[in-house]
């Protein structure tokens, strides 16, 4: 039996992305959801009645332990569906987020468990983000932003943040994929852009791109 609306689940997920188990301001929540303040206030009231959030005076809205559990369950479904769409149906990593946004509201735990087993019990999704376990435990978050490395470091790309279709299109144009290895050739003191090189040549990444591409040092 479905006990939460899709709108309520979207609020729960937004709160988790913004603050985890810490308070989030109504303004930040409204901006993330794309809703008016009055709508956010009403939504928060409904979530509070279901013991999913608490209102912390002068700080904002905070997920309860049950709210965090629900947020991780939604995130688990989202990232498993992204993995299925990429690995089994051949979708590009830039295509799967809006599809997984729809599929994440399916309620059947048995379906999710079977999907997890069918995919080989993955720990991370196609973007390198951790997939929560059924009990809410989180695999490790991989890597540091590319801008954190210095000249001479050899790095491997392990995760990319979802920064929209144009971002993923740019990654594809530059042939940047998880698992690719590069040498950090230079860092610009002017705009924090980074030059990477590989056997196929070298290129510069802007500061914004560096902030959304994560790597480990080899």
C-alpha positions in Angstrom: 0.0 0.0 0.0 1.4 3.4 -1.0 1.7 5.6 2.0 3.5 8.6 0.5 2.6 10.6 -2.6 5.2 11.2 -5.3 5.3 14.9 -4.4 6.1 14.0 -0.7 8.8 11.6 -1.8 10.4 14.3 -4.0 10.5 16.6 -0.9 12.1 13.9 1.2 14.8 13.3 -1.5 15.4 17.0 -1.9 15.9 17.4 1.9 18.3 14.5 1.9 20.3 15.9 -1.0 20.5 19.3 0.6 21.3 18.5 4.1 21.3 14.8 4.9 20.1 14.6 8.5 20.8 18.3 9.1 18.3 21.2 8.9 17.6 22.8 5.6 16.0 26.3 5.1 12.6 26.6 3.5 14.1 28.9 0.9 16.7 26.3 -0.1 14.1 23.6 -0.2 11.7 25.8 -2.3 14.5 26.5 -4.8 15.5 22.8 -5.1 11.9 21.7 -5.6 10.9 24.7 -7.7 7.9 25.6 -5.6 6.5 28.6 -3.9 7.1 29.2 -0.2 3.4 28.6 0.7 3.4 25.2 -1.1 6.6 24.2 0.8 5.1 25.2 4.1 2.0 23.0 3.4 4.2 20.1 2.2 6.4 20.3 5.3 3.3 20.3 7.5 2.1 17.1 5.9 5.5 15.4 6.2 5.6 16.4 9.9 2.3 14.8 10.5 3.8 11.6 9.1 6.8 11.9 11.4 9.2 12.3 8.4 10.5 15.7 9.3 10.9 18.1 12.2 10.8 21.8 12.1 13.9 23.2 13.9 13.3 26.8 15.1 15.4 29.4 13.3 17.2 26.6 11.3 14.7 25.0 9.0 13.4 21.5 8.2 15.2 18.4 9.3 14.6 14.8 8.3 13.7 12.4 11.1 15.3 9.0 11.3 12.3 7.6 9.4 12.7 10.4 6.9 16.3 9.5 6.3 15.4 5.8 5.9 12.8 6.7 3.3 15.2 9.1 1.5 17.8 6.3 1.2 15.2 3.8 0.0 14.1 6.3 -2.8 17.8 6.9 -3.7 18.4 3.2 -3.8 15.6 2.6 -6.3 16.7 5.6 -8.4 20.3 4.5 -8.7 19.5 0.8 -9.3 17.1 1.9 -12.1 19.9 4.1 -13.6 22.2 1.1 -13.5 19.6 -1.1 -15.2 18.9 1.4 -17.9 22.6 1.9 -18.8 23.9 -1.7 -18.3 20.9 -3.7 -19.6 19.0 -1.4 -22.0 21.9 0.6 -23.4 20.8 4.1 -22.5 23.5 6.8 -22.3 24.4 8.1 -18.8 23.0 11.5 -19.9 19.6 10.0 -20.6 18.7 8.0 -17.5 18.1 10.5 -14.7 14.6 11.7 -15.8 13.6 8.1 -16.4 14.8 7.0 -13.0 12.9 9.9 -11.5 9.7 8.2 -12.7 10.7 4.7 -11.7 12.0 5.5 -8.2 8.4 5.8 -7.0 7.6 2.1 -7.6 6.7 0.7 -4.2 7.4 -3.0 -4.5 10.4 -4.0 -2.3 10.4 -7.4 -3.9 10.9 -5.9 -7.3 13.8 -3.7 -6.0 15.4 -6.7 -4.3 15.2 -8.8 -7.5 16.5 -5.9 -9.6 19.5 -5.6 -7.2 20.3 -9.3 -7.5 19.7 -9.3 -11.3 22.3 -6.5 -11.6 24.9 -8.4 -9.6 24.5 -6.5 -6.3 26.1 -3.2 -7.6 27.7 -0.8 -5.1 27.8 2.2 -7.4 25.6 3.5 -10.2 26.8 4.4 -13.8 27.8 7.9 -12.5 29.9 6.4 -9.7 27.5 7.4 -7.0 27.0 4.9 -4.1 23.8 2.8 -4.0 22.4 2.5 -0.5 22.0 -1.0 0.8 18.6 -2.4 1.8 19.3 -1.6 5.4 20.4 2.0 4.6 24.2 1.4 4.8 26.0 3.5 2.2 29.0 2.2 0.2 31.9 4.7 0.2 31.7 7.9 -1.8 34.4 7.7 -4.4 37.1 10.2 -5.3 37.9 13.9 -5.0 37.1 16.7 -7.4 39.7 16.9 -10.2 40.6 20.4 -9.1 42.0 18.9 -5.8 44.9 17.3 -7.6 48.2 18.9 -8.5 50.5 18.9 -11.5 52.2 15.5 -12.0 49.4 13.5 -10.3 48.1 10.5 -12.3 44.4 10.1 -11.7 41.5 7.8 -12.6 37.9 9.1 -13.1 35.6 7.3 -10.7 32.5 9.5 -10.3 30.6 12.4 -12.0 28.0 14.6 -10.5 24.7 14.9 -12.4 25.0 18.5 -13.7 22.5 18.1 -16.5 22.3 16.9 -20.1 24.7 19.5 -21.5 27.3 18.5 -19.0 27.1 14.8 -20.0 27.1 15.8 -23.7 30.3 17.7 -23.1 31.8 14.7 -21.3 30.9 12.5 -24.3 32.4 15.0 -26.7 35.6 15.0 -24.8 35.4 11.2 -24.4 35.6 11.3 -20.6 34.3 8.2 -19.0 34.5 6.4 -15.7 37.8 4.4 -15.5 39.7 6.7 -17.8 43.2 7.7 -16.6 45.0 11.0 -17.0 48.0 13.0 -16.0 47.5 16.4 -14.5 49.6 18.6 -16.7 48.8 22.1 -15.3 46.5 24.1 -13.1 45.6 27.7 -14.0 46.1 30.2 -11.2 43.8 32.6 -13.0 40.6 30.6 -13.3 41.3 27.2 -11.6 40.9 25.3 -14.8 43.0 22.1 -15.1 44.9 20.6 -18.0 44.7 16.8 -18.3 46.6 14.6 -20.7 46.4 11.0 -21.9 47.8 8.9 -24.8 45.2 10.6 -27.1 46.2 14.1 -26.3 45.6 16.9 -23.8 42.7 19.2 -23.0 41.6 21.8 -20.4 38.7 21.4 -18.0 36.9 24.5 -16.7 36.6 25.1 -12.9 32.9 24.1 -13.0 33.7 20.8 -14.9 36.5 20.0 -12.4 34.0 20.5 -9.5 31.7 17.8 -11.0 34.3 15.2 -12.0 35.8 13.1 -9.3 39.0 11.0 -9.4 41.4 9.0 -7.3 45.1 9.3 -7.4 47.0 6.3 -8.8 
